Amino acid sequence: MEGAHPRAEGSSILSDDLLALVFTHLGDSEDRHTAGLTCRAWLRVASTLVVRSLHVLRPGVLPALPARFPTLTALDLSAARAVPEDAVKAIAAAYQGSLVSLSVANNKGLAVSALRAISNCRSLTLLDLSNCHHDARPITDEAIAPLAACRMLQTLRLAGCRAVTDTGLGALVPALGALRELSLRWCSGLTDVALGGVARHLVGLQRLDLAYCAVGDTGLAAVGRLPALAELVLACCSCISDAGLCRLAQGSPALHKLDLSGCKGISERGVTCFVGRCLGLRELVVAHDAQLLPRALHAYHHLQHLQVLNVSACPVSEEGLLLLGAGCKHLTTVTLWRCPGVTDRGVAALALGCRLLTALDLTCCRDVSGASLLALADFCPHLQVLRLEGCPAVTPAALLALAQRCPGLRHLDLTDTALDDTAAPALAAAANLQVLRLGFSALTNAGLLILAAEYARRGGSVLEELDLYRCSALEDAALAALLPHCPRLRKANFSYCLRLSDATLAALAGCPLLDNLEMRGWAGVTTAGLAQLASGCPRLAELDCKHVALQPDALAALVAHCPTLRQIHMSGCPASDATLAPLAQCHTLQTIKMVQCRFLTSQCLKPFLAGCESLRKIKLDARLRACVPHQDVAALEARLCYIKWMQKGEDK
């Protein structure tokens, strides 16, 4: 009605914080929902009060969490990195009675007082302290001692806490009898003594990660006494031997997953002994154990329940693959990455026997050809993931048969296979592809246009990742035709496609979910092109523009439109102080590489380093080391930011 005043929304009267405070007095969730229907502003605030789980990217938002999200039960601070000690204490106090899951992983140098505050959250069932170790302020026995109060803990992750010793863990585990998962990966201060305590007190433990620990045969014998243990990771435990594996096999009645990758002290004798006694095993990883002879594969065919097998970089034989296919009918995932001895006959035998196969990795198995693909097409209709990087004998005809007979194919890696435009019809026939990698291929505009036409006919694609690394014949026109039909694209690698420019960036702007872009070596990139990309891709978090001639104001739009930008690689760019200046306002930036940026000066570095409060890793030219004041470097190290000074030619 003319002259009437518009109805004011709640936000014009009360701030969001005040509204949230009012809504917290509505104890019934239905009442809060009803109040939220008043207007959009009220609905926005009311919806925050029912959030149970939150992943925080910036530590600066932590003080406002208790008022905005009073019902939180799960909080992940792993991406926030340097969370202040006072903020951790405040969060622990605010959610003391309700917090069930807390991750402070990657917050290096977490203070002992912060862990004491966390221990007051007695309802915690999951606590992740992975990679919180820092040489200046390590996670020690004293630091983890208060966690004994968290008696409801079911999952505890201490990966990378290298200062924790047998004494500290031995004092802690008697109080944590409810633990079901324990990660001690990279805890180099632990020995077999600690595992004795684990075996005595954690009888309900189901998953144990001991990768890169100094575990020996005595420790394995203790682990074997855990009656409920289902998953055991022993990757790169160099102190274990065949005798230890045999002792482990004497116990572990519930074990169904074992990871022995990189264990140099074992041979096919130990693996055969273990496999012969643990016939219920469903997942086995013996990757990178080159000392294992091909006959080790012969033992695995007794594992009739085996579903996942990873023998990466281990020698295999046709006979072994034949036995595997004959005995392991339930195999769904097989990894033969860089395995010497893989041939078409071996793959065909595997496909014939393992008809439930959904994922197969044949990376760098250079004797594999189109015959292998035809066998997979004939016998493995459920195939979803196929990696063929470095298999130059793959043919377009076989690829087409695979695409037509395996309708669920969603991940296809054809990097360095020398395929050209004749393979385009096969790629177009794979209607459900989410990941397509064609790096180093001879694909041209014509091939990409075939793909674009098929996507247009189907009303779009479901592609989430597209890798065209060093496809040097491609031009803007082909990408401009293809990308509008890829609305779900999240990751794109177009590095060293030297004919691409702003027009491709404009096409990428139509992919609003894009969060990772690699565009190394492009020519003709302007500020306008990057601005268009930034405005269309607000979720962009990682950008690799190495060897791109950035204009002075090129990065300003990224800072303005991409609020989650956390990583930039701009080495080799003729960047100046003016190029770097806008990044000082990027408070989410965590990693930056600026090697061989010859126009940068120390005058610009100071405000940049001071402004990027979330920085955790920097690579800089060694020539600038003398120009950066010692006190600035000390300030960065104090907030746990790592600086690596690179000599010419070191950065990759």
N, C-alpha and C positions, 0 to 999 in steps of 0.2 A: 504494500500500500504506500502511496506517495506520501512522503513526510514522516513515515514511521522509522523509528530507530532500529538498526539491525540488532538481532539477538546476540548478546555478548556471550562468548564461550568462556568456560571456566578459566582458561589460561589467561584471560584478560583481567581477571580479578585476583586469582591466587597463583603463586608460582608452583612449578611442579613439585618442589620439595615440600611446600605447605600442603598441597593436595595429598601427597604421599603420606604425610604425617596424619592427616585427617583419616585417610583410608585405613591406616593401620589400626584405628580404633574400631573398625568394622570387623569383628572377629570371624564372621561367617564369610566364606569365599563367595557364596551366592549373592550376599549383600554387596560385596565389592564389585562383582560382575554387573549387578543391576545398576549400581551407581555409575559404572563406567559407560553405560548406555546413554547417559545424559548428553554427551557431546564427544567429539573426537579427542579433545585435550584430556578429558577425564578418562576415556577409554585407554589412551596411551599410558597414563600414569597407573591406572588400575591393573593393566596387564603386567607391569613390572613387578607388582607385588606377589605374583604367582610363579615367578621364575625360580626354579630349583637349582639349575646348573649354569655356571658362567665361566667363560674363558676370557681372561683379562689381557689386553695387549699393552696397556700403558700403566705404570705404577701411579701416575698422577690422579687416576680416577678412584683409587682405593678408599680415600677418606669418605667419599659419598656413598659407598656401597651399602652399608647397614641401613641407611634411611631409604635408599631407592629399592633395595632388594632384600627385604627383611626375612624372606622365606628360603634363602639359599641353603642348600645342603651339600653342594659340590662346587669347589672353586679351584680353577687351574690358573696359576701364576707363572707357568713355565715360560711363556712368551714375553712376560713383563721384565724378565731378567733382574736388574738391580732393584729389587723391592726394598725400601728402607726398613730398618729394624723396627722403628716405631709403628710403621704401617702394618707389619706382620703382627705385632702385639695387639694393635687395635682390632684387626680382623679376628684374631683368635679370641679376644675378649667379647666382641660383638656376637660371634656365632658359637660361643663356647658350648652351648647345650644342643645345637642343631647340626653342626658341621659333621658330615660323614666322610667326605672325600676332599683331600687337599693335596695339591701338587705345587711345590716350590722349586721344582727341578730347574737347573741352569742358573739359579740365583747364587752365584759363586761368592763364598765368604759369608754365608749366613751366620749370624751371631749366635752364641750359646744362649743368650737371654731370649732370643726369638724362638729357639727350640723349646725353651722352658715354657714360654707362653703357649706354644702349639700343644704341648703335653697336657694343658688344662682342658683341651677339647676331648673329653673322655669318650665321646660317641664316635670318634674317628674309626673307620674301618679300612681306609686307604690313605697312606702317606707316602709321597714321592719326594725324596731328597737327592735324586740322581744328579750328578755333575754339579753339586754345590761345593765341592772341594776347591779351595784356593790356597796357594802356597803361603800367602801372608796370613790367612785366617782359615785354617783347614777344619773340616768336620772331624772331630776327635772322639775318643771314648767318652770324655767328659760331656761333649755336646749331645751324644745320643742317649746318655744315661737317663735323663728325665722322661724319655719315651716309654719307660717301663710303666708309667701311669696309664698309658693308652691300652688297656687290657682287651679292648674290643677289636684291635687291629687285626685285619685279615690279610692285608697286602702292605708290605714294607719294601721300598726300593731305595737302596743305598749305593747304586752304581756309581763308580768313580770316587767314592769316599776313601781315598788311599791311606788316610791317617787312622782309620778304624782298625783296631788290633784284635787279637784273640781275647784279650782281657775284657775289652769293652763289649764285644758281641756276646761273650760268655756270660757277662753280668746282665745283659738285656734279655736274652731269649727265654730264661725261666719265667719271666713275667708275661710273655706273649704267646701263651699256649693256643690262642685262637688263630694264629697265623696260618694262612693257606698258600701265600705266595711270598717269596723272599728273593730279592735281586741283590747279589753281591758282586756283580760284574766290575772288573777293574779294581776291586778292593785288594790291592797288592800287599797290604799289611796282614792279611789273614793266612793261616796255615791249616793243616789237618786238625790241629787241636780245636779250632773253632767249630769244625764240622762235627766233632764228637759231641759238643754241647747241643748243636742243632738237632742231631739225631736223638739225643736223650729227651729233649724238652718239646720239640715241635712235631709230635707224632701225627698231627693232622696235616702237615705240610704237603701240598700237591704240586707246587711249581718252584724250582730252585735254579737260579742262574748263577753259575760260577765262572763264566767266561773270563779269560785272562787272569785268573787267580793262580796262586802257587799251590794248587791242589795236587796231592800225590796219591799213591795207591791206598795208603792208610785212610785218607779222607774218603776215598770212593767206597771203601768197605763200610765206613760209618754211614754214608749216604744210602747205601744199600739196605740199611736197617729201617729206613722210613717206610712204614707200611702203606701209606696213602700216596706216595710220590708218583705223579703221573707224567711230569715233564721235567727234564734235566738238560741244562745247557752247559757243556764243557768246552766250548770253542776256545782254541788256542791255549789249552791247559797243557803245557809242554812237559809237565812232570809226571803225567800218568803213563802207564805202560800196559802191555797186554795182560799182565798179571792183575792189575787193578781192574780192568774191564771184566775179567773173569770173576773177580770177587764181587763186583757190582751186580753181575748177572745172577749170583747165588741168592740175592735178595730181590728187592724192587718188584714185588709181585704185580703192582698196578701200573708200572711204567709203560707209557705208550708213545712218548716222544723223547728222542735222544739226539743231541747235536754234538758231534765229535769233530767238527770242521777245524782244520789247522792243528790237530793234535799230532805232533811229529813223532811222539814216542810209541805210537801204536802201529801194528801191522795187520795184514789180513788174518793172521792167526788169532789175534785178540778180538777182531770184529766177528770172525766166524764163531768163536767161543760164545760171545755175547748173544749173537743172533740165534744161535742154537738153543739158548735157554730162555729167551724172551720172545716167544713166538706171537705174543699179543701186540707187538710194536706196530704202531700205525704211522709214525713219522720218523724218518731216519735221515740225518744230515752228516755226510762224511766228506764234505767239500774241501778242496785244497790239500788233500792228504796224498800227495803225489807218490809217497813211498808205498802206497797200497798197490799191489799187483792186480792185473785184470781179473784174476781168479777170485778176488774178494767179492766181485759182483755175483759169483756163482752161489754164494751163501744166502744172498737176499731172497732167492726164490722160495725159501721155506717160510717167509713171512706172508702168510696168506691174507692177513688183515691189513697189510701195508697200503697206505693211501698216498703218502708223500715221500718221495726219494730225491735227495740232492747229492749228486756225486761230482759236482763241478771240479774241473781240472784234474780229475782222477782218470787213469787209463782204463778203458773198457774194451770189450771184445764182442764180436757178433754172437759168439756162443753164450756169453753172459747175458746179452740183451734178449736172446732167444729163451733162456731159462727164466729170465725175469718176466717176460710176457706170458710164459706158460704157468708160472706159479703165483704171480701177484695180480690176480684178476680185478682187485679193487683199487688199483693205482689210479689216482686222479691227477696228480701233479708229478712230473719228472723233469729234473734239471740236469742236462748234460753239457753245460756251459764249458767250452774249451776242453772237452774230453777227447784225448787221442783214441782212435779206434772206432769212432762212430761212422757207420756206413749206411747206405740205403737198405741193405739187407737187414741190418740190425734194427733200424727204425721200423721197417715193415713188420718184423717179428714182434716188436714191442706194440705196434698199433694193432696187430692181429689179436694179441692176447689181452691187451688192456683197453677194452672198448668203452670204458667209463672215463677215459682220459679227457681232462678239461684244460690242462696247461702243460705245454712242452717247450723247453728252452734248448735250442740247438745252436746257440751263439758260437760262431767260429768253428763249427764242425764242417770243414771245407769240403769234405767228400760227400756231403748230402746234396742231392739234386732233386729234380722234379719227381722222381720215382718215390721219394719219401713222402712228398706232399700228396701224391695220388693214393698212397697207402693210408695216410691219415684221413683223406676224404672218404675212402671206402669203408673204413672200420671205426672211425672215431667221430661220430656225428655230433657229439656233445662238446667238441673242442671250442674253447673260448679264448685262450691265450697261446700265441705261437710266436716265438722269437727266433728269427733266422738271420740275425746280423752276421755279416761276413761269410755268407754261404753263396758264392758267386754262381753256382750251377743251377739255382732255382729258375724255373721257366714260367712265363706268363700263362701258358695253357694249364699247367698243373695248379697254379695259383687260382685260376678261374674255377677249376673243378673243386678246389678246397672251399672257395667262397660260396659256391652254389650248394654244396652238400653239408656244410657246417654253418647253419644259419645263426648260431649263437656266437660266432667269432666276434670278439669285441676288442682284442688287443693284438696288433700285428706289427712286428718289427722287421723291416726289410732294409735296414741300414747297410750300406756298402754291399749290395747284392747285384749291382750293375744293371738293374732293371730300367727300362725306358718306357716310352709312351705306350708300347704294346701291352703293358701290364695294367693300364688305366681301366679297361673294361672289368678286369678281375677285381680291382679295388672298388669300383663302383658297385659291383655285385654284392659286396659285403655290407649289407644294409645296417648292421648293428655295431659297426666299428666305433669305439670310443677313443682308442689310441692308435694312431697311424704314424709310423716312423719311416721316413724315406731318405734319410741323410745320405749324401754322396751318390745319389741315383742320377741317372741321365734323363730324368723327367723334364719335359719342356712345357711351354704354355699349352700346346695342343693336348697333352695328357691331362693337365689340370683342368682344362675346359671340359673334357669328357666327364671328369668327376663332378664338376660344378653343374653340368647339365642334368646328370642323374640325380644329384641332391635336389635340384630345383623341381624335377619331375615328382620326387617323393615328398615334396613339401618341407625339405630341410634334412639335416643330418643330426646324429647324436654325438658327433666328434667332440671330445674334451681336450685332446692333446694332438697337435700336429707338428711333426718335426721334418723340416725340409733343409736341414743343415747342408750348406755347400752345394745346393742345387743351382748352379751358377747360370743356367739357361733361363730361369724363371724371371718374369717381368711383372710389373704392377698390374697390368690388365688381367692376367690370369688370377692373381690373388683377389682382385676386386670382383671378379666373377664368382669365386669360390666362397669367400668369407661371409657374405650375407646369408649363406645357407648353413652357417655353423654357429648358431646362437648360444650353444652350450660351451664353446671353446674356453678353456681355462689356461692352457699352457701352449705357447707357440715358440718354436725355435726356427728362426729364419736367418740365422747367422751366416755371413759371407755369401748370401744371395745378393751379389753386388749390383744387380740392376734394380733393386727395390728402393723405394723412396717414400715421400710423403703420401702418395696415393695409396700405398699399402697400409700406412698408419691410419688413414681415413677409413679404410675398409675394416681394420681391426677395431675402430671405435664403435662398430656395430656389434661387438662381442662384449656385452656388459659384464660377463663373469670372468673375463681375462684377469689373471693375477700374476702370471709369469711370462715375460717376453724377453727373448734373446735376439738381438739385431746387430750383432757385431759386423763391422766393416761396411755398413751401408753408406752410400753416397747420396747427396741431395736431401738430407734430412734438415728441416728448418724448424724454427720455433713454432710456427703455425701448425706444422704436422704433429709435433709432440703435444701441443695444446689440444688439438682435436682428439688425439689418443687419450689424453688424461681426462678430458670431459666425458668421453664415452665409456671409459674403463675405470670407474672409481675404486674398484677392488684391487687394482694393480699393486702388488707388494714387492715384486722382484723385477729389476730391469738390468739387462746386460747390454750396454751400448759401447763396448770396447772398440776402439779404432773408428769411432763415429765422430765426424767433425761437428761438434755441438756449437751452436751459436751462443753468445754471451748470456742471453736470457732464456735459454732453452729449458732449464729445469724448473723455472718458477711455476709453470702450470702444473707440473707433477706434484709439487708441494701443495698447491692450492686445491687440487681436485682429487688427490689420492691419499686419503687420511690414514691408510694402513701401509704406506710405503716403508719397507724395512731393509731393503738391500739394493745397492747400486754398484755396478762394475763399470767404471769409466776410464780404465787404464788405456793409455795410448791416445787419448783424446787431446786435441789442442785446446784444452780447457784453461781458462784464465780465472783470475780472482772474481770477475763478474759472473762467471758460470757457476762458481761454487757458492757464492753469497746466499742465494735463496735457500740452499740446503740447511743453513743455520737455523731456519724456522721449522725444519722437519723433525718434530719431536719423537717420531716413531722409528727413525732410521737407526738400525742396529749394526749393519755391516756396509763398509764402503771400501772400494779398491781404486786407488788413484796413483798408479805407477806410470812413469813416463808421461806425465802431464807437465810438459816442460815450462808452461807459462804460469804455473801456480807459484805463489810466493808465501813466505811465512806471515806476511801482513794479513792475508785473508784467512790463513789456517787458524789463527787464534780465536776469532769470533765464531768460526765454524765449529771448532772442537768444543768450545764453551756452550754453544747453543744446542747441539745435538745431545740431549741429556740421556738418550737411550743407547748411544753408541757402545758396542761391545767389541768390535773388531775392525781395525783399520790397517790397510796396506798402503804405505807411502814410499816415495823415492828416497833412497838413502842420502841423496844430495841435500835433502831438506832437514836432515837430522840435526845438523849443527845450527840451523836457523830457528828451530822450535825451542823455546826456553825450557830449561830443565824443570822449572816449577810447573809448567803446563803439562809436561809428560807425567810428572809425579801426581798431579791432580787427576789425570785420566786413569792412571794405575790405581789410585785410591778408590775410584768408583768402578774398579775391576774391568777396565777397558784395555784390550790387548792391542799393542801397536807392533806391526812387523815392518821393518825397514828393508826394502827390496832393492837389490842391485839390478842394473840393466840386464834384461833378458831372463830374469827369474820368474816374472809373473806369467801366469797361463790362464 
